[in-house]
Amino acid sequence: MTNRAELETINMERRNALKTGGGLGLLTMFGLFGLLHSRAALAEWNKTAFSSKSMDEALTALNAASPENSADAIKLTVPEIAENGSVVPVTVVCNLPKVEQISIFVDKNPNVLAATFTIPQGTEGLVTTRVKMGQTANVVALVKADGKFYRTAREVKVTAGGCGG
Amino acid sequence: MGNPMKIRASVKDGVTEVKVLMQHEMETGLRKEADGTLVPAWFITEVKVQHQGRTVLEAQFGQSISKNPYLLFHFKGGAAGEKVAVTWVDNKGDTRTDEATIAA
């Protein structure tokens, strides 16, 4: 028993050390990125995010590494079944105060991020657009409201792919 | 220059609804011709919507947005007769701006 307790303590220490180290590394990275890109940061197309191959990669590129899952905060409307994967309507509605950004992802597409909308003050937290889906996948909505990220997802079954097939 | 957009804007109870249909191929860069050659990526990357000179929506698009992108959103304010202007830029640097008058 003592041994196990000891082991656990060591593990916790290791975990904490890793956390701190990782955090510092990320901070440094963002700091450098910020310096290099501070001028054009807002308007420039986010190439890193749009060429991301996985959800984790894309979320990190949007500085939204661990958004809160909330189907209450975000209403995501997609068809359950899409006969034509090349035109899938997606509506994201978020009634939280101070919605700043809405992003739409398709988690199994080659590039997962479909679009990012910047919502200025006075514009409602609502967008509708249409996305391509190569196969049955989750459509994910990410909303930034008052500096905090929220996400929700819904599966869309695709019966015919959207990639020129 | 691209082809003209269709823009509809209408105001109701102080909220303006904007619908935009852009005409663009939105090639992913992953599709192949019948002979196996890749069709190069060609898609809208940025969209900006302005109302009387004020930006009411900015968007960045990736390859996953459908051909002839559709967009709907609402902003507060706006009055019948005022203008809404939509501008897009694609990855080849082409750009186009169209305007519509807000209907009651």
Chai-1 contact restraints between the chains, C-beta under 6 A:
chainA,res_idxA,chainB,res_idxB,connection_type,confidence,min_distance_angstrom,max_distance_angstrom,comment,restraint_id
A,W45,B,T45,contact,1.0,0.0,6.0,A-B,restraint_1
A,W45,B,E46,contact,1.0,0.0,6.0,A-B,restraint_2
A,W45,B,Q60,contact,1.0,0.0,6.0,A-B,restraint_3
A,F50,B,G62,contact,1.0,0.0,6.0,A-B,restraint_4
A,V87,B,S66,contact,1.0,0.0,6.0,A-B,restraint_5
A,V106,B,S64,contact,1.0,0.0,6.0,A-B,restraint_6
A,N109,B,S64,contact,1.0,0.0,6.0,A-B,restraint_7
A,P110,B,L30,contact,1.0,0.0,6.0,A-B,restraint_8
A,N111,B,G62,contact,1.0,0.0,6.0,A-B,restraint_9
A,N111,B,Q63,contact,1.0,0.0,6.0,A-B,restraint_10
A,L113,B,G62,contact,1.0,0.0,6.0,A-B,restraint_11
A,A114,B,G62,contact,1.0,0.0,6.0,A-B,restraint_12
A,A114,B,S64,contact,1.0,0.0,6.0,A-B,restraint_13
A,A114,B,I65,contact,1.0,0.0,6.0,A-B,restraint_14
A,A115,B,A59,contact,1.0,0.0,6.0,A-B,restraint_15
A,A115,B,F61,contact,1.0,0.0,6.0,A-B,restraint_16
A,A115,B,I65,contact,1.0,0.0,6.0,A-B,restraint_17
A,T116,B,Q60,contact,1.0,0.0,6.0,A-B,restraint_18
A,F117,B,A59,contact,1.0,0.0,6.0,A-B,restraint_19
A,T118,B,E58,contact,1.0,0.0,6.0,A-B,restraint_20
A,P120,B,T55,contact,1.0,0.0,6.0,A-B,restraint_21
A,G122,B,F75,contact,1.0,0.0,6.0,A-B,restraint_22
A,G122,B,K76,contact,1.0,0.0,6.0,A-B,restraint_23
A,T123,B,V56,contact,1.0,0.0,6.0,A-B,restraint_24
A,T123,B,L57,contact,1.0,0.0,6.0,A-B,restraint_25
A,T123,B,F75,contact,1.0,0.0,6.0,A-B,restraint_26
A,E124,B,H74,contact,1.0,0.0,6.0,A-B,restraint_27
A,L126,B,F73,contact,1.0,0.0,6.0,A-B,restraint_28
A,L126,B,H74,contact,1.0,0.0,6.0,A-B,restraint_29
A,V127,B,F73,contact,1.0,0.0,6.0,A-B,restraint_30
A,T128,B,L72,contact,1.0,0.0,6.0,A-B,restraint_31
A,T129,B,Y70,contact,1.0,0.0,6.0,A-B,restraint_32
A,T129,B,L71,contact,1.0,0.0,6.0,A-B,restraint_33
A,R130,B,S66,contact,1.0,0.0,6.0,A-B,restraint_34
A,R130,B,Y70,contact,1.0,0.0,6.0,A-B,restraint_35
A,V131,B,S64,contact,1.0,0.0,6.0,A-B,restraint_36
A,K132,B,S64,contact,1.0,0.0,6.0,A-B,restraint_37
A,K132,B,S66,contact,1.0,0.0,6.0,A-B,restraint_38
A,G164,B,R31,contact,1.0,0.0,6.0,A-B,restraint_39
